[in-house]
């Protein structure tokens, strides 16, 4: 059948099972939006307040559902406003397709109005970026984009289409998308070697990364941990891949990981990294990381093997498939003495905070209690993000959505909107600091426009908390540009953008506020006022070995 380029875009989205698109229209992409208007009963469009919000919403939708997120923007500033969101998805391996439109083909390269080489701009932060200059290539390009986004290690893909291509006509033939491919690249000898290493170990430790969630390997991970009788720690990106209430769970590893995880990994004789990339925030000083251990690394991306840490054995393949194979080969192990040692570390070094005053950890624990650990929690970046990772007990995958690799302030609210759209039966709560919330709080208007029932919690300490914490500990308390004690009233802002608002200043007000916000089934902001000098502990100084983890008690002992 003969279709315009814009109609082909919509038909290709329908082929891929896309039900929701987040975006913002403009001149060059008008033809696509006109075609979208005619298919509004098949593809729901969420108009965000800013293109960055659209990219973050598509990202949150993808993380919460496991589907490919889709966002759209016009040329020039519309396209460049997507860049931070695309980079966020790239760093965390999130499948996303960004569709932009550019100026007409004859106007390319002439500094035309709102012209930007967005394919070139996005090249370093996408798995691939395309510019489509012929309508005959449009359908195949969009199909390739979705395949690339999902195959192997997931990630974002950008498709830029010149405006004349969106108007041109050609023959369109429907196609069924192939299944995502995650090809294994290992031998049976490599599997045998890893089985031998595991069965020889006396003190194994499992280190989970985000790949455990992306591969859908939670059940296989749980079975593997039982089979080899090992404790389990996770990264920020792996929250929920392993049950946070399990006796085997030791908490997060790394800069703000638990002492049990950091000290346990430093004492183990075999570290098994599953879908992890040995980030600098996890390993600290690479020369001192897991010094007593042999290291096994299993990951979908061969480029990650030996990139940051030299390993003793590795398998390149889909984690779910690899673990199923290993689980079928391994004999049941028992490490009672080692598990007792790790349990003693957990008992000796629990997470703790000042319970005499209102604090973010208390708010997080109340959210956990009220939602029974079943909500989807999104966060921005900073102290509140670490507290949300430490004090909410995640039991299911795809329930903690946060910018890990890029550390994007302003990520959480858009992501929360995307998660709620993708998982409408879930309670979705975004936890932000006051500094982060300022960056994209305009997206509350998006939530109110569509009555998307998110709960926005603002942890307001009137400072840039994490930066201030570093300034306190490492910069002689010189608080350069981190004090935010001004006249901004977040509750009035929320009400002005069409949302309900509740301010909390006492511990006893927390639970009623959360319960009311959830019961309203509408967008609600809860502002929690906490002290400016609360700190996230434990902590490892940047570049230090993780065995040098310290907390408030250690600092008190030095004073």
C-alpha positions as CSV (number, residue, x, y, z in Angstrom):
1,X,0.0,0.0,0.0
2,X,1.1,3.6,-0.7
3,X,1.7,5.6,2.5
4,X,3.4,8.8,3.4
5,X,6.6,8.7,5.5
6,X,4.6,9.9,8.5
7,X,2.1,7.1,8.1
8,X,5.0,4.7,7.8
9,X,6.4,5.9,11.1
10,X,3.1,5.2,12.8
11,X,2.6,1.8,11.2
12,X,6.1,0.7,12.2
13,X,5.4,1.8,15.8
14,X,2.3,-0.3,15.7
15,X,4.3,-3.3,14.3
16,X,6.6,-3.1,17.3
17,X,3.6,-3.1,19.8
18,X,4.2,0.5,20.9
19,X,1.2,1.7,22.8
20,X,2.6,4.9,24.3
21,X,4.8,7.7,23.0
22,X,6.2,10.6,25.0
23,X,7.0,13.8,23.2
24,X,6.6,17.4,22.2
25,X,5.7,18.6,18.7
26,X,7.3,21.3,16.5
27,X,7.6,22.4,12.9
28,X,9.7,19.7,11.3
29,X,7.8,16.8,13.0
30,X,4.3,18.2,12.3
31,X,3.5,15.6,9.7
32,X,4.3,12.8,12.1
33,X,2.0,14.3,14.7
34,X,-0.7,14.7,12.2
35,X,-0.5,11.0,11.4
36,X,-0.4,10.2,15.1
37,X,-3.6,12.2,15.6
38,X,-5.4,9.8,13.2
39,X,-4.2,6.8,15.3
40,X,-4.8,8.3,18.7
41,X,-7.0,5.3,19.6
42,X,-4.1,2.9,19.0
43,X,-1.1,4.9,20.3
44,X,-1.4,7.1,23.3
45,X,0.7,10.2,23.3
46,X,1.8,12.0,26.5
47,X,2.7,15.6,26.0
48,X,5.4,16.4,28.5
49,X,6.4,19.9,29.7
50,X,9.9,19.7,28.2
51,X,11.6,17.3,25.8
52,X,14.0,16.1,28.5
53,X,10.9,15.0,30.5
54,X,9.8,13.0,27.5
55,X,13.1,11.2,27.3
56,X,13.1,10.4,31.0
57,X,9.5,9.3,30.8
58,X,10.3,6.9,27.9
59,X,13.2,5.6,29.9
60,X,11.0,5.0,33.0
61,X,8.4,3.3,30.9
62,X,11.1,1.0,29.5
63,X,12.6,0.2,32.9
64,X,9.2,-0.5,34.5
65,X,7.8,-2.6,31.7
66,X,10.8,-4.2,29.9
67,X,9.5,-2.8,26.6
68,X,11.2,-0.3,24.4
69,X,10.4,3.3,25.4
70,X,9.7,5.8,22.6
71,X,10.0,9.5,22.6
72,X,9.6,12.2,19.9
73,X,10.8,15.7,19.4
74,X,11.2,18.3,16.6
75,X,14.5,19.5,15.2
76,X,17.1,21.8,16.7
77,X,16.5,22.6,20.4
78,X,13.7,20.0,20.6
79,X,16.1,17.3,19.6
80,X,19.0,18.5,21.7
81,X,16.7,18.7,24.8
82,X,16.4,14.9,24.5
83,X,20.2,14.4,24.7
84,X,20.5,14.2,28.6
85,X,17.7,11.6,28.7
86,X,19.3,9.6,25.8
87,X,22.6,9.6,27.6
88,X,21.0,8.5,30.8
89,X,19.4,5.5,29.0
90,X,22.8,4.7,27.3
91,X,24.7,4.6,30.6
92,X,22.2,2.3,32.2
93,X,21.6,0.1,29.1
94,X,17.9,1.0,28.7
95,X,16.1,0.2,25.4
96,X,14.8,3.4,24.0
97,X,14.0,4.7,20.5
98,X,14.1,8.5,20.0
99,X,12.5,9.8,16.9
100,X,13.3,13.3,15.7
101,X,12.6,15.2,12.5
102,X,15.0,17.5,10.8
103,X,14.8,20.3,8.2
104,X,14.1,19.4,4.5
105,X,16.9,17.5,2.7
106,X,17.9,20.5,0.5
107,X,18.3,22.7,3.6
108,X,20.6,20.3,5.5
109,X,24.1,21.7,6.2
110,X,23.0,25.3,5.5
111,X,22.5,26.4,9.1
112,X,18.8,26.4,8.5
113,X,16.3,27.5,11.1
114,X,16.3,24.9,14.0
115,X,18.8,22.7,12.2
116,X,21.1,20.5,14.3
117,X,23.0,17.4,13.3
118,X,21.3,15.5,16.0
119,X,22.5,12.1,14.6
120,X,26.1,13.3,15.0
121,X,25.4,14.8,18.4
122,X,23.9,11.6,19.7
123,X,26.5,9.2,18.2
124,X,28.6,8.8,21.4
125,X,25.5,8.2,23.6
126,X,23.5,5.8,21.5
127,X,24.0,2.2,20.3
128,X,23.4,3.7,16.8
129,X,22.0,6.9,15.3
130,X,20.4,7.2,11.9
131,X,19.4,10.0,9.6
132,X,16.8,9.0,7.0
133,X,17.0,11.0,3.8
134,X,14.8,8.7,1.6
135,X,11.3,7.5,2.3
136,X,12.2,4.1,0.7
137,X,14.6,3.4,3.6
138,X,12.3,4.7,6.4
139,X,10.5,1.5,7.4
140,X,13.6,-0.6,7.4
141,X,15.5,2.0,9.5
142,X,12.8,2.1,12.2
143,X,12.7,-1.7,12.3
144,X,16.5,-1.8,12.7
145,X,16.3,0.8,15.4
146,X,14.0,-1.3,17.5
147,X,16.1,-4.4,16.9
148,X,19.3,-2.7,17.9
149,X,17.7,-1.2,21.0
150,X,16.8,-4.7,22.2
151,X,19.4,-7.0,20.9
152,X,22.5,-7.9,23.0
153,X,23.1,-5.3,25.6
154,X,20.1,-3.0,25.3
155,X,20.4,0.7,24.8
156,X,19.0,3.8,23.0
157,X,18.8,4.4,19.3
158,X,18.1,7.7,17.5
159,X,16.2,8.0,14.2
160,X,16.3,11.5,12.6
161,X,14.1,12.0,9.6
162,X,14.1,14.9,7.2
163,X,10.8,16.7,7.0
164,X,10.4,16.0,3.3
165,X,10.7,12.3,3.9
166,X,7.8,12.5,6.4
167,X,5.7,13.9,3.5
168,X,7.0,11.7,0.6
169,X,5.0,8.6,-0.5
170,X,6.2,5.0,-1.1
171,X,5.1,1.5,-1.0
172,X,4.8,0.1,2.6
173,X,4.7,-3.6,3.3
174,X,3.9,-4.7,6.9
175,X,6.4,-6.9,8.7
176,X,6.5,-8.9,11.9
177,X,9.4,-7.9,14.2
178,X,11.8,-10.7,15.0
179,X,12.5,-11.8,18.6
180,X,15.3,-10.0,20.3
181,X,18.6,-11.8,20.0
182,X,21.2,-12.2,22.8
183,X,23.6,-14.7,21.3
184,X,25.9,-16.7,23.6
185,X,29.7,-16.5,22.9
186,X,31.1,-19.1,25.2
187,X,32.4,-22.7,25.0
188,X,31.5,-25.7,27.1
189,X,35.2,-25.7,28.3
190,X,34.6,-22.2,29.7
191,X,31.5,-23.4,31.5
192,X,33.4,-26.4,32.9
193,X,36.1,-24.1,34.2
194,X,33.6,-21.9,36.0
195,X,31.8,-24.9,37.5
196,X,35.2,-26.0,38.9
197,X,36.0,-22.6,40.4
198,X,32.7,-22.4,42.1
199,X,32.9,-25.9,43.5
200,X,36.4,-25.3,44.8
201,X,35.5,-22.1,46.6
202,X,35.1,-21.9,50.4
203,X,33.9,-18.3,50.6
204,X,31.9,-17.4,47.4
205,X,30.2,-14.0,47.1
206,X,27.7,-13.0,44.4
207,X,27.8,-9.4,43.1
208,X,24.7,-8.5,41.1
209,X,24.5,-5.7,38.5
210,X,21.8,-4.2,36.4
211,X,22.1,-7.0,33.7
212,X,20.3,-9.3,36.2
213,X,17.2,-7.2,35.7
214,X,17.6,-6.5,32.0
215,X,17.9,-10.2,31.3
216,X,14.9,-11.2,33.5
217,X,17.2,-13.5,35.5
218,X,15.8,-13.0,39.0
219,X,14.5,-16.6,39.5
220,X,17.8,-18.0,38.1
221,X,19.8,-15.8,40.4
222,X,17.8,-16.9,43.5
223,X,18.3,-20.6,42.5
224,X,22.0,-20.0,41.9
225,X,22.5,-18.4,45.3
226,X,20.8,-21.3,47.0
227,X,22.7,-23.9,45.0
228,X,26.2,-22.5,45.8
229,X,25.2,-21.3,49.3
230,X,26.5,-17.8,48.9
231,X,25.6,-14.3,50.1
232,X,24.4,-11.7,47.6
233,X,25.1,-8.0,47.3
234,X,23.9,-5.7,44.5
235,X,24.5,-2.4,42.8
236,X,22.2,0.5,42.5
237,X,21.0,-0.8,39.1
238,X,20.3,-4.3,40.4
239,X,17.9,-3.4,43.2
240,X,15.0,-5.9,43.2
241,X,16.9,-8.5,41.1
242,X,17.4,-10.4,44.4
243,X,14.9,-10.3,47.3
244,X,16.0,-7.6,49.7
245,X,14.4,-9.5,52.6
246,X,16.3,-12.7,52.0
247,X,18.8,-13.8,54.7
248,X,21.4,-14.1,52.0
249,X,21.1,-10.4,51.1
250,X,23.9,-8.2,52.4
251,X,22.8,-4.9,50.9
252,X,24.4,-2.6,48.3
253,X,28.1,-2.7,47.5
254,X,30.4,0.3,46.9
255,X,30.7,3.9,47.8
256,X,27.5,3.9,49.9
257,X,27.2,0.2,50.3
258,X,26.8,-1.6,53.6
259,X,29.9,-2.6,55.6
260,X,28.7,-6.2,55.4
261,X,28.9,-6.1,51.6
262,X,32.1,-4.1,51.3
263,X,33.9,-6.1,54.0
264,X,32.4,-9.4,52.9
265,X,33.6,-8.9,49.3
266,X,37.0,-8.0,50.6
267,X,37.2,-11.3,52.5
268,X,35.7,-13.7,50.0
269,X,37.8,-16.2,48.0
270,X,35.5,-16.2,44.9
271,X,33.6,-13.2,43.6
272,X,31.0,-13.9,41.0
273,X,29.9,-10.8,39.1
274,X,26.6,-11.2,37.3
275,X,25.5,-8.6,34.7
276,X,27.7,-6.0,36.4
277,X,30.3,-3.6,34.9
278,X,32.6,-3.0,37.9
279,X,31.8,0.7,38.0
280,X,34.2,3.0,39.8
281,X,31.5,3.8,42.4
282,X,31.4,0.1,43.2
283,X,35.0,-1.0,43.2
284,X,36.7,2.1,44.6
285,X,40.5,1.5,44.1
286,X,40.6,-1.2,41.4
287,X,44.0,-2.4,42.6
288,X,42.6,-3.2,46.1
289,X,39.2,-4.6,45.0
290,X,38.4,-8.2,46.2
291,X,42.2,-8.8,46.7
292,X,41.6,-12.2,48.3
293,X,39.3,-13.5,45.6
294,X,39.4,-15.1,42.2
295,X,36.9,-13.3,40.0
296,X,34.2,-14.7,37.6
297,X,32.5,-12.3,35.3
298,X,29.3,-13.2,33.4
299,X,27.9,-10.5,31.1
300,X,26.2,-10.0,27.7
301,X,28.8,-7.5,26.6
302,X,32.3,-8.8,25.8
303,X,33.7,-5.3,26.0
304,X,33.0,-5.3,29.7
305,X,35.2,-8.3,30.4
306,X,38.6,-7.2,31.8
307,X,37.8,-3.5,31.2
308,X,37.9,-2.3,34.8
309,X,38.9,-5.5,36.7
310,X,41.1,-8.4,35.5
311,X,39.1,-11.6,35.9
312,X,40.1,-15.3,36.2
313,X,37.2,-16.6,34.2
314,X,34.3,-15.2,32.2
315,X,31.3,-16.1,30.1
316,X,29.8,-13.8,27.5
317,X,26.1,-14.4,27.1
318,X,22.6,-13.7,28.3
319,X,22.6,-14.0,32.1
320,X,19.3,-15.8,32.3
321,X,20.5,-18.4,29.8
322,X,23.9,-18.8,31.4
323,X,22.7,-19.2,34.9
324,X,20.1,-21.8,33.8
325,X,23.0,-23.8,32.3
326,X,25.2,-23.4,35.4
327,X,22.3,-24.3,37.7
328,X,21.9,-27.5,35.7
329,X,25.5,-28.4,36.1
330,X,26.4,-27.4,39.6
331,X,26.2,-29.7,42.6
332,X,24.7,-28.4,45.9
333,X,27.4,-26.5,47.9
334,X,27.5,-25.8,51.6
335,X,29.4,-23.0,53.2
336,X,28.0,-22.8,56.7
337,X,31.1,-21.2,58.3
338,X,31.3,-18.5,55.6
339,X,27.6,-17.7,55.8
340,X,27.9,-17.4,59.6
341,X,30.8,-15.0,59.2
342,X,28.7,-12.8,56.8
343,X,25.7,-12.9,59.1
344,X,28.0,-11.7,61.9
345,X,29.1,-8.8,59.7
346,X,25.4,-7.9,59.1
347,X,24.6,-8.0,62.8
348,X,27.7,-6.0,63.8
349,X,27.3,-3.3,61.1
350,X,23.6,-2.6,60.5
351,X,22.4,0.5,58.7
352,X,21.3,3.1,61.2
353,X,20.2,6.7,61.5
354,X,19.0,9.2,64.1
355,X,15.5,8.1,65.0
356,X,14.8,11.1,67.3
357,X,14.0,13.4,64.4
358,X,12.3,13.5,61.0
359,X,14.8,12.1,58.4
360,X,14.8,10.7,54.9
361,X,15.5,7.1,56.0
362,X,12.4,7.3,58.3
363,X,10.3,8.5,55.4
364,X,11.6,5.7,53.2
365,X,10.9,3.1,55.8
366,X,7.4,4.4,56.2
367,X,6.8,4.2,52.4
368,X,8.2,0.7,52.5
369,X,5.8,-0.3,55.3
370,X,2.7,1.3,53.9
371,X,3.3,0.0,50.3
372,X,4.5,-3.4,51.6
373,X,7.6,-3.1,49.5
374,X,5.5,-3.4,46.3
375,X,5.6,0.1,44.9
376,X,7.7,1.3,42.0
377,X,10.2,3.8,43.5
378,X,11.9,6.3,41.2
379,X,14.5,8.7,42.4
380,X,16.6,11.6,41.4
381,X,20.3,11.7,42.3
382,X,22.0,12.4,45.6
383,X,21.5,11.6,49.3
384,X,17.8,10.7,48.9
385,X,18.8,8.3,46.1
386,X,21.2,6.4,48.3
387,X,18.7,6.4,51.2
388,X,16.0,5.0,48.9
389,X,18.4,2.3,47.9
390,X,19.4,1.5,51.5
391,X,16.1,1.6,53.4
392,X,13.4,0.4,51.0
393,X,13.4,-3.4,50.7
394,X,13.0,-4.2,47.1
395,X,11.7,-7.7,46.5
396,X,10.8,-7.6,42.8
397,X,12.7,-6.5,39.7
398,X,11.8,-3.3,37.8
399,X,10.6,-1.6,41.0
400,X,13.6,0.7,41.6
401,X,14.3,3.2,38.7
402,X,17.2,5.5,39.1
403,X,19.9,7.1,37.0
404,X,23.0,5.1,37.9
405,X,25.7,5.6,35.4
406,X,25.1,9.2,34.4
407,X,23.7,10.4,37.7
408,X,21.1,12.7,36.2
409,X,19.5,15.2,38.5
410,X,16.0,15.8,37.4
411,X,15.5,12.2,36.1
412,X,13.0,10.9,38.6
413,X,9.7,12.8,38.0
414,X,9.6,12.1,34.3
415,X,10.6,8.5,34.9
416,X,7.9,8.1,37.5
417,X,5.3,9.4,35.0
418,X,6.6,6.9,32.4
419,X,6.5,4.0,35.0
420,X,2.9,4.9,36.1
421,X,1.8,5.0,32.5
422,X,3.4,1.6,31.8
423,X,2.3,0.0,35.0
424,X,-1.0,1.7,35.9
425,X,-1.9,-0.8,38.6
426,X,1.2,0.0,40.6
427,X,1.8,2.7,43.2
428,X,4.5,4.9,41.7
429,X,6.5,7.2,44.0
430,X,9.3,9.6,43.1
431,X,11.7,10.6,45.8
432,X,13.7,13.7,45.0
433,X,15.9,16.2,46.9
434,X,15.0,19.8,46.7
435,X,17.9,20.5,44.4
436,X,16.9,17.8,41.9
437,X,13.3,18.7,42.1
438,X,13.9,22.2,40.9
439,X,15.4,20.9,37.7
440,X,12.3,19.3,36.2
441,X,9.5,20.1,38.5
442,X,7.5,21.4,35.5
443,X,6.6,17.8,34.8
444,X,4.1,18.0,37.6
445,X,2.0,19.9,35.0
446,X,2.2,16.7,32.8
447,X,1.0,14.5,35.7
448,X,-1.9,16.9,36.4
449,X,-2.9,17.3,32.8
450,X,-3.4,13.5,32.4
451,X,-4.3,12.9,36.1
452,X,-1.4,10.4,36.4
453,X,-1.6,9.3,40.1
454,X,2.1,9.6,41.0
455,X,3.3,10.6,44.5
456,X,6.2,13.1,44.4
457,X,8.1,13.2,47.7
458,X,10.5,16.1,48.0
459,X,13.1,15.6,50.7
460,X,13.8,19.3,51.5
461,X,17.0,20.0,53.5
462,X,17.4,23.4,51.8
463,X,20.9,22.4,50.5
464,X,22.4,20.3,47.7
465,X,22.8,17.5,50.2
466,X,25.3,15.1,48.7
467,X,27.6,18.0,47.5
468,X,27.4,19.6,50.9
469,X,28.3,16.2,52.5
470,X,31.5,16.1,50.4
471,X,32.2,19.7,51.3
472,X,31.8,18.9,55.0
473,X,34.0,15.8,54.9
474,X,36.6,16.8,52.3
475,X,36.5,20.6,51.7
476,X,36.7,22.1,55.2
477,X,33.0,23.0,55.4
478,X,33.3,25.6,52.6
479,X,29.7,25.5,51.4
480,X,30.2,27.0,47.9
481,X,26.9,27.4,46.1
482,X,25.2,24.5,47.9
483,X,22.8,26.4,50.2
484,X,19.2,26.6,48.7
485,X,17.5,28.3,51.6
486,X,15.4,30.7,49.5
487,X,11.8,31.7,49.1
488,X,10.7,28.8,46.8
489,X,7.5,27.2,48.2
490,X,7.3,23.7,46.6
491,X,3.7,23.1,47.9
492,X,2.5,26.3,46.2
493,X,4.3,25.4,43.0
494,X,2.7,22.0,43.0
495,X,-0.8,23.5,43.6
496,X,-0.1,26.0,40.9
497,X,0.7,23.2,38.5
498,X,-2.6,21.4,39.4
499,X,-1.5,18.9,42.0
500,X,-2.4,18.3,45.7
501,X,0.3,19.2,48.2
502,X,1.2,18.2,51.7
503,X,4.0,19.6,53.9
504,X,5.5,17.3,56.6
505,X,7.6,18.7,59.4
506,X,7.2,15.9,62.1
507,X,7.6,12.2,62.1
508,X,4.0,11.6,63.2
509,X,2.8,13.4,60.0
510,X,4.7,11.1,57.6
511,X,2.4,8.0,57.6
512,X,-0.9,10.0,57.3
513,X,0.6,12.0,54.4
514,X,1.7,8.9,52.5
515,X,-1.6,7.2,53.0
516,X,-3.6,10.2,52.0
517,X,-1.5,10.8,48.9
518,X,-2.0,7.2,47.7
519,X,-5.7,7.2,48.4
520,X,-6.3,10.3,46.4
521,X,-5.4,8.5,43.1
522,X,-4.2,11.8,41.7
523,X,-0.8,13.5,41.5
524,X,0.3,14.6,44.9
525,X,3.4,16.3,46.3
526,X,4.7,15.6,49.8
527,X,7.4,18.0,51.0
528,X,9.4,16.6,54.0
529,X,11.6,19.1,55.8
530,X,14.7,17.5,57.2
531,X,17.9,18.8,58.8
532,X,20.5,20.2,56.4
533,X,23.4,18.2,57.7
534,X,22.0,14.6,57.7
535,X,24.6,12.4,55.9
536,X,24.5,9.2,54.0
537,X,26.5,6.4,55.7
538,X,28.3,4.1,55.2
539,X,30.7,5.8,52.8
540,X,33.9,5.1,51.0
541,X,36.0,8.1,49.9
542,X,36.4,8.4,46.1
543,X,39.2,6.2,44.8
544,X,39.8,4.5,48.2
545,X,39.5,0.7,48.5
546,X,36.0,-0.4,49.6
547,X,37.5,-2.1,52.7
548,X,38.0,1.5,54.0
549,X,34.3,2.0,54.4
550,X,33.3,4.2,57.3
551,X,30.2,5.5,59.0
552,X,29.2,8.1,61.6
553,X,30.3,6.0,64.5
554,X,33.8,5.9,63.0
555,X,33.9,9.6,62.6
556,X,32.7,10.1,66.2
557,X,35.5,7.8,67.3
558,X,38.1,9.9,65.6
559,X,36.9,13.2,67.2
